[in-house]
Amino acid sequence: MSQQALREIIDQAVVDYGFRLAVMWGTDDIVARSDLSSQEAGVLRRLVVPQLQRLPNPVEPDDHAAVQERLAKLAD
């Protein structure tokens, strides 16, 4: 189930800039409210957050799915 939670965090962070900011600057809070394992929390911190910081604001709607898939592959 936590793999799904990580995917949901990634998906929402791509489409919602406010949530993306919360993930980037409040990662510990996001982890505490989620069902992430310690390994998945590490992936979020080390791999996903740096990629979120590089995304344009906004991510264009036509690009949402591709960006979500690219970031989700980091979690595999």
KOLGU-4560 file (N, C-alpha, C; in nm, 3 decimals, padded with zeros to 5 digits):
<recs>
<n_xx: 00.081 n_yy: -00.120 n_zz: 00.000 ca_xx: 00.000 ca_yy: 00.000 ca_zz: 00.000 c_xx: 00.085 c_yy: 00.126 c_zz: 00.000 mol: A seq: 1 type: MET>
<n_xx: 00.200 n_yy: 00.124 n_zz: 00.065 ca_xx: 00.280 ca_yy: 00.246 ca_zz: 00.071 c_xx: 00.338 c_yy: 00.284 c_zz: -00.065 mol: A seq: 2 type: SER>
<n_xx: 00.364 n_yy: 00.186 n_zz: -00.151 ca_xx: 00.408 ca_yy: 00.219 ca_zz: -00.287 c_xx: 00.302 c_yy: 00.303 c_zz: -00.355 mol: A seq: 3 type: GLN>
<n_xx: 00.177 n_yy: 00.270 n_zz: -00.331 ca_xx: 00.067 ca_yy: 00.349 ca_zz: -00.385 c_xx: 00.068 c_yy: 00.489 c_zz: -00.323 mol: A seq: 4 type: GLN>
<n_xx: 00.099 n_yy: 00.498 n_zz: -00.195 ca_xx: 00.104 ca_yy: 00.629 ca_zz: -00.128 c_xx: 00.213 c_yy: 00.716 c_zz: -00.189 mol: A seq: 5 type: ALA>
<n_xx: 00.328 n_yy: 00.657 n_zz: -00.219 ca_xx: 00.436 ca_yy: 00.734 ca_zz: -00.281 c_xx: 00.392 c_yy: 00.783 c_zz: -00.419 mol: A seq: 6 type: LEU>
<n_xx: 00.327 n_yy: 00.697 n_zz: -00.494 ca_xx: 00.278 ca_yy: 00.736 ca_zz: -00.626 c_xx: 00.177 c_yy: 00.850 c_zz: -00.616 mol: A seq: 7 type: ARG>
<n_xx: 00.090 n_yy: 00.843 n_zz: -00.517 ca_xx: -00.009 ca_yy: 00.950 ca_zz: -00.498 c_xx: 00.057 c_yy: 01.082 c_zz: -00.463 mol: A seq: 8 type: GLU>
<n_xx: 00.160 n_yy: 01.078 n_zz: -00.381 ca_xx: 00.235 ca_yy: 01.199 ca_zz: -00.346 c_xx: 00.298 c_yy: 01.258 c_zz: -00.472 mol: A seq: 9 type: ILE>
<n_xx: 00.362 n_yy: 01.174 n_zz: -00.551 ca_xx: 00.426 ca_yy: 01.220 ca_zz: -00.675 c_xx: 00.321 c_yy: 01.280 c_zz: -00.768 mol: A seq: 10 type: ILE>
<n_xx: 00.213 n_yy: 01.208 n_zz: -00.790 ca_xx: 00.111 ca_yy: 01.255 ca_zz: -00.884 c_xx: 00.054 c_yy: 01.390 c_zz: -00.842 mol: A seq: 11 type: ASP>
<n_xx: 00.024 n_yy: 01.405 n_zz: -00.713 ca_xx: -00.033 ca_yy: 01.531 ca_zz: -00.667 c_xx: 00.070 c_yy: 01.644 c_zz: -00.675 mol: A seq: 12 type: GLN>
<n_xx: 00.195 n_yy: 01.615 n_zz: -00.644 ca_xx: 00.299 ca_yy: 01.718 ca_zz: -00.646 c_xx: 00.323 c_yy: 01.771 c_zz: -00.788 mol: A seq: 13 type: ALA>
<n_xx: 00.301 n_yy: 01.688 n_zz: -00.887 ca_xx: 00.320 ca_yy: 01.733 ca_zz: -01.025 c_xx: 00.210 c_yy: 01.831 c_zz: -01.066 mol: A seq: 14 type: VAL>
<n_xx: 00.087 n_yy: 01.804 n_zz: -01.026 ca_xx: -00.025 ca_yy: 01.886 ca_zz: -01.073 c_xx: -00.059 c_yy: 02.002 c_zz: -00.980 mol: A seq: 15 type: VAL>
<n_xx: -00.018 n_yy: 01.996 n_zz: -00.855 ca_xx: -00.056 ca_yy: 02.096 ca_zz: -00.754 c_xx: 00.070 c_yy: 02.162 c_zz: -00.698 mol: A seq: 16 type: ASP>
<n_xx: 00.097 n_yy: 02.285 n_zz: -00.741 ca_xx: 00.221 ca_yy: 02.352 ca_zz: -00.701 c_xx: 00.227 c_yy: 02.374 c_zz: -00.550 mol: A seq: 17 type: TYR>
<n_xx: 00.116 n_yy: 02.405 n_zz: -00.487 ca_xx: 00.114 ca_yy: 02.423 ca_zz: -00.342 c_xx: 00.155 c_yy: 02.295 c_zz: -00.270 mol: A seq: 18 type: GLY>
<n_xx: 00.102 n_yy: 02.182 n_zz: -00.316 ca_xx: 00.140 ca_yy: 02.055 ca_zz: -00.256 c_xx: 00.286 c_yy: 02.024 c_zz: -00.287 mol: A seq: 19 type: PHE>
<n_xx: 00.331 n_yy: 02.057 n_zz: -00.406 ca_xx: 00.472 ca_yy: 02.036 ca_zz: -00.441 c_xx: 00.562 c_yy: 02.111 c_zz: -00.344 mol: A seq: 20 type: ARG>
<n_xx: 00.527 n_yy: 02.235 n_zz: -00.313 ca_xx: 00.604 ca_yy: 02.311 ca_zz: -00.215 c_xx: 00.604 c_yy: 02.242 c_zz: -00.079 mol: A seq: 21 type: LEU>
<n_xx: 00.489 n_yy: 02.189 n_zz: -00.039 ca_xx: 00.481 ca_yy: 02.118 ca_zz: 00.089 c_xx: 00.572 c_yy: 01.996 c_zz: 00.089 mol: A seq: 22 type: ALA>
<n_xx: 00.577 n_yy: 01.924 n_zz: -00.021 ca_xx: 00.663 ca_yy: 01.807 ca_zz: -00.030 c_xx: 00.810 c_yy: 01.849 c_zz: -00.030 mol: A seq: 23 type: VAL>
<n_xx: 00.843 n_yy: 01.952 n_zz: -00.104 ca_xx: 00.983 ca_yy: 01.994 ca_zz: -00.115 c_xx: 01.036 c_yy: 02.050 c_zz: 00.017 mol: A seq: 24 type: MET>
<n_xx: 00.957 n_yy: 02.128 n_zz: 00.086 ca_xx: 01.007 ca_yy: 02.199 ca_zz: 00.204 c_xx: 00.954 c_yy: 02.143 c_zz: 00.335 mol: A seq: 25 type: TRP>
<n_xx: 00.861 n_yy: 02.050 n_zz: 00.328 ca_xx: 00.806 ca_yy: 01.987 ca_zz: 00.448 c_xx: 00.800 c_yy: 01.836 c_zz: 00.433 mol: A seq: 26 type: GLY>
<n_xx: 00.906 n_yy: 01.781 n_zz: 00.378 ca_xx: 00.908 ca_yy: 01.638 ca_zz: 00.348 c_xx: 00.878 c_yy: 01.554 c_zz: 00.472 mol: A seq: 27 type: THR>
<n_xx: 00.935 n_yy: 01.592 n_zz: 00.585 ca_xx: 00.912 ca_yy: 01.514 ca_zz: 00.708 c_xx: 00.765 c_yy: 01.511 c_zz: 00.745 mol: A seq: 28 type: ASP>
<n_xx: 00.696 n_yy: 01.623 n_zz: 00.727 ca_xx: 00.552 ca_yy: 01.627 ca_zz: 00.757 c_xx: 00.474 c_yy: 01.538 c_zz: 00.662 mol: A seq: 29 type: ASP>
<n_xx: 00.510 n_yy: 01.540 n_zz: 00.535 ca_xx: 00.442 ca_yy: 01.456 ca_zz: 00.436 c_xx: 00.464 c_yy: 01.308 c_zz: 00.469 mol: A seq: 30 type: ILE>
<n_xx: 00.587 n_yy: 01.273 n_zz: 00.503 ca_xx: 00.619 ca_yy: 01.134 ca_zz: 00.539 c_xx: 00.540 c_yy: 01.092 c_zz: 00.662 mol: A seq: 31 type: VAL>
<n_xx: 00.532 n_yy: 01.179 n_zz: 00.761 ca_xx: 00.461 ca_yy: 01.146 ca_zz: 00.886 c_xx: 00.312 c_yy: 01.121 c_zz: 00.862 mol: A seq: 32 type: ALA>
<n_xx: 00.254 n_yy: 01.189 n_zz: 00.763 ca_xx: 00.111 ca_yy: 01.174 ca_zz: 00.735 c_xx: 00.083 c_yy: 01.062 c_zz: 00.635 mol: A seq: 33 type: ARG>
<n_xx: 00.185 n_yy: 00.997 n_zz: 00.586 ca_xx: 00.166 ca_yy: 00.896 ca_zz: 00.481 c_xx: 00.193 c_yy: 00.757 c_zz: 00.536 mol: A seq: 34 type: SER>
<n_xx: 00.180 n_yy: 00.661 n_zz: 00.448 ca_xx: 00.204 ca_yy: 00.520 ca_zz: 00.480 c_xx: 00.334 c_yy: 00.474 c_zz: 00.415 mol: A seq: 35 type: ASP>
<n_xx: 00.433 n_yy: 00.562 n_zz: 00.407 ca_xx: 00.558 ca_yy: 00.527 ca_zz: 00.341 c_xx: 00.648 c_yy: 00.447 c_zz: 00.434 mol: A seq: 36 type: LEU>
<n_xx: 00.714 n_yy: 00.348 n_zz: 00.377 ca_xx: 00.818 ca_yy: 00.277 ca_zz: 00.452 c_xx: 00.939 c_yy: 00.369 c_zz: 00.464 mol: A seq: 37 type: SER>
<n_xx: 01.033 n_yy: 00.332 n_zz: 00.549 ca_xx: 01.153 ca_yy: 00.415 ca_zz: 00.561 c_xx: 01.231 c_yy: 00.418 c_zz: 00.430 mol: A seq: 38 type: SER>
<n_xx: 01.230 n_yy: 00.308 n_zz: 00.356 ca_xx: 01.297 ca_yy: 00.304 ca_zz: 00.226 c_xx: 01.229 c_yy: 00.400 c_zz: 00.128 mol: A seq: 39 type: GLN>
<n_xx: 01.098 n_yy: 00.398 n_zz: 00.124 ca_xx: 01.025 ca_yy: 00.486 ca_zz: 00.032 c_xx: 01.040 c_yy: 00.633 c_zz: 00.073 mol: A seq: 40 type: GLU>
<n_xx: 01.044 n_yy: 00.659 n_zz: 00.203 ca_xx: 01.068 ca_yy: 00.795 ca_zz: 00.249 c_xx: 01.205 c_yy: 00.842 c_zz: 00.204 mol: A seq: 41 type: ALA>
<n_xx: 01.303 n_yy: 00.753 n_zz: 00.206 ca_xx: 01.436 ca_yy: 00.787 ca_zz: 00.157 c_xx: 01.436 c_yy: 00.816 c_zz: 00.009 mol: A seq: 42 type: GLY>
<n_xx: 01.362 n_yy: 00.738 n_zz: -00.068 ca_xx: 01.350 ca_yy: 00.763 ca_zz: -00.212 c_xx: 01.287 c_yy: 00.899 c_zz: -00.235 mol: A seq: 43 type: VAL>
<n_xx: 01.183 n_yy: 00.930 n_zz: -00.160 ca_xx: 01.118 ca_yy: 01.060 ca_zz: -00.173 c_xx: 01.219 c_yy: 01.172 c_zz: -00.147 mol: A seq: 44 type: LEU>
<n_xx: 01.293 n_yy: 01.160 n_zz: -00.039 ca_xx: 01.388 ca_yy: 01.266 ca_zz: -00.002 c_xx: 01.506 c_yy: 01.277 c_zz: -00.100 mol: A seq: 45 type: ARG>
<n_xx: 01.566 n_yy: 01.163 n_zz: -00.133 ca_xx: 01.691 ca_yy: 01.164 ca_zz: -00.211 c_xx: 01.670 c_yy: 01.176 c_zz: -00.361 mol: A seq: 46 type: ARG>
<n_xx: 01.563 n_yy: 01.118 n_zz: -00.412 ca_xx: 01.545 ca_yy: 01.111 ca_zz: -00.557 c_xx: 01.431 c_yy: 01.197 c_zz: -00.610 mol: A seq: 47 type: LEU>
<n_xx: 01.317 n_yy: 01.192 n_zz: -00.544 ca_xx: 01.199 ca_yy: 01.259 ca_zz: -00.597 c_xx: 01.204 c_yy: 01.409 c_zz: -00.571 mol: A seq: 48 type: VAL>
<n_xx: 01.233 n_yy: 01.450 n_zz: -00.447 ca_xx: 01.232 ca_yy: 01.593 ca_zz: -00.415 c_xx: 01.327 c_yy: 01.673 c_zz: -00.505 mol: A seq: 49 type: VAL>
<n_xx: 01.451 n_yy: 01.628 n_zz: -00.528 ca_xx: 01.536 ca_yy: 01.706 ca_zz: -00.619 c_xx: 01.477 c_yy: 01.721 c_zz: -00.759 mol: A seq: 50 type: PRO>
<n_xx: 01.406 n_yy: 01.619 n_zz: -00.806 ca_xx: 01.342 ca_yy: 01.629 ca_zz: -00.937 c_xx: 01.223 c_yy: 01.724 c_zz: -00.933 mol: A seq: 51 type: GLN>
<n_xx: 01.149 n_yy: 01.723 n_zz: -00.823 ca_xx: 01.038 ca_yy: 01.818 ca_zz: -00.809 c_xx: 01.089 c_yy: 01.962 c_zz: -00.812 mol: A seq: 52 type: LEU>
<n_xx: 01.204 n_yy: 01.985 n_zz: -00.754 ca_xx: 01.261 ca_yy: 02.119 ca_zz: -00.750 c_xx: 01.299 c_yy: 02.169 c_zz: -00.889 mol: A seq: 53 type: GLN>
<n_xx: 01.320 n_yy: 02.078 n_zz: -00.981 ca_xx: 01.359 ca_yy: 02.116 ca_zz: -01.118 c_xx: 01.240 c_yy: 02.138 c_zz: -01.211 mol: A seq: 54 type: ARG>
<n_xx: 01.121 n_yy: 02.104 n_zz: -01.166 ca_xx: 01.004 ca_yy: 02.115 ca_zz: -01.253 c_xx: 00.966 c_yy: 02.261 c_zz: -01.275 mol: A seq: 55 type: LEU>
<n_xx: 00.914 n_yy: 02.289 n_zz: -01.393 ca_xx: 00.863 ca_yy: 02.425 ca_zz: -01.418 c_xx: 00.735 c_yy: 02.447 c_zz: -01.338 mol: A seq: 56 type: PRO>
<n_xx: 00.704 n_yy: 02.572 n_zz: -01.318 ca_xx: 00.578 ca_yy: 02.607 ca_zz: -01.252 c_xx: 00.498 c_yy: 02.694 c_zz: -01.347 mol: A seq: 57 type: ASN>
<n_xx: 00.388 n_yy: 02.646 n_zz: -01.394 ca_xx: 00.330 ca_yy: 02.515 ca_zz: -01.367 c_xx: 00.384 c_yy: 02.410 c_zz: -01.463 mol: A seq: 58 type: PRO>
<n_xx: 00.364 n_yy: 02.285 n_zz: -01.427 ca_xx: 00.383 ca_yy: 02.178 ca_zz: -01.525 c_xx: 00.260 c_yy: 02.184 c_zz: -01.614 mol: A seq: 59 type: VAL>
<n_xx: 00.282 n_yy: 02.195 n_zz: -01.742 ca_xx: 00.171 ca_yy: 02.208 ca_zz: -01.836 c_xx: 00.081 c_yy: 02.084 c_zz: -01.829 mol: A seq: 60 type: GLU>
<n_xx: -00.050 n_yy: 02.103 n_zz: -01.833 ca_xx: -00.142 ca_yy: 01.989 ca_zz: -01.823 c_xx: -00.112 c_yy: 01.877 c_zz: -01.922 mol: A seq: 61 type: PRO>
<n_xx: -00.071 n_yy: 01.911 n_zz: -02.042 ca_xx: -00.039 ca_yy: 01.808 ca_zz: -02.141 c_xx: 00.083 c_yy: 01.726 c_zz: -02.101 mol: A seq: 62 type: ASP>
<n_xx: 00.163 n_yy: 01.777 n_zz: -02.009 ca_xx: 00.285 ca_yy: 01.709 ca_zz: -01.965 c_xx: 00.267 c_yy: 01.632 c_zz: -01.834 mol: A seq: 63 type: ASP>
<n_xx: 00.154 n_yy: 01.647 n_zz: -01.768 ca_xx: 00.135 ca_yy: 01.585 ca_zz: -01.636 c_xx: 00.165 c_yy: 01.436 c_zz: -01.637 mol: A seq: 64 type: HIS>
<n_xx: 00.102 n_yy: 01.362 n_zz: -01.725 ca_xx: 00.116 ca_yy: 01.216 ca_zz: -01.725 c_xx: 00.261 c_yy: 01.173 c_zz: -01.747 mol: A seq: 65 type: ALA>
<n_xx: 00.329 n_yy: 01.236 n_zz: -01.841 ca_xx: 00.467 ca_yy: 01.198 ca_zz: -01.870 c_xx: 00.559 c_yy: 01.228 c_zz: -01.752 mol: A seq: 66 type: ALA>
<n_xx: 00.540 n_yy: 01.343 n_zz: -01.690 ca_xx: 00.623 ca_yy: 01.380 ca_zz: -01.575 c_xx: 00.593 c_yy: 01.287 c_zz: -01.457 mol: A seq: 67 type: VAL>
<n_xx: 00.467 n_yy: 01.257 n_zz: -01.435 ca_xx: 00.430 ca_yy: 01.166 ca_zz: -01.327 c_xx: 00.494 c_yy: 01.028 c_zz: -01.347 mol: A seq: 68 type: GLN>
<n_xx: 00.491 n_yy: 00.978 n_zz: -01.469 ca_xx: 00.551 ca_yy: 00.848 ca_zz: -01.498 c_xx: 00.702 c_yy: 00.851 c_zz: -01.478 mol: A seq: 69 type: GLU>
<n_xx: 00.766 n_yy: 00.957 n_zz: -01.524 ca_xx: 00.912 ca_yy: 00.969 ca_zz: -01.509 c_xx: 00.951 c_yy: 00.969 c_zz: -01.362 mol: A seq: 70 type: ARG>
<n_xx: 00.880 n_yy: 01.045 n_zz: -01.281 ca_xx: 00.912 ca_yy: 01.050 ca_zz: -01.138 c_xx: 00.875 c_yy: 00.919 c_zz: -01.068 mol: A seq: 71 type: LEU>
<n_xx: 00.768 n_yy: 00.856 n_zz: -01.109 ca_xx: 00.728 ca_yy: 00.729 ca_zz: -01.048 c_xx: 00.833 c_yy: 00.621 c_zz: -01.073 mol: A seq: 72 type: ALA>
<n_xx: 00.901 n_yy: 00.626 n_zz: -01.186 ca_xx: 01.005 ca_yy: 00.528 ca_zz: -01.215 c_xx: 01.121 c_yy: 00.538 c_zz: -01.117 mol: A seq: 73 type: LYS>
<n_xx: 01.142 n_yy: 00.656 n_zz: -01.059 ca_xx: 01.246 ca_yy: 00.671 ca_zz: -00.958 c_xx: 01.216 c_yy: 00.586 c_zz: -00.835 mol: A seq: 74 type: LEU>
<n_xx: 01.090 n_yy: 00.562 n_zz: -00.811 ca_xx: 01.048 ca_yy: 00.486 ca_zz: -00.693 c_xx: 01.055 c_yy: 00.335 c_zz: -00.714 mol: A seq: 75 type: ALA>
<n_xx: 01.073 n_yy: 00.292 n_zz: -00.836 ca_xx: 01.077 ca_yy: 00.147 ca_zz: -00.864 c_xx: 01.208 c_yy: 00.085 c_zz: -00.825 mol: A seq: 76 type: ASP>
</recs>
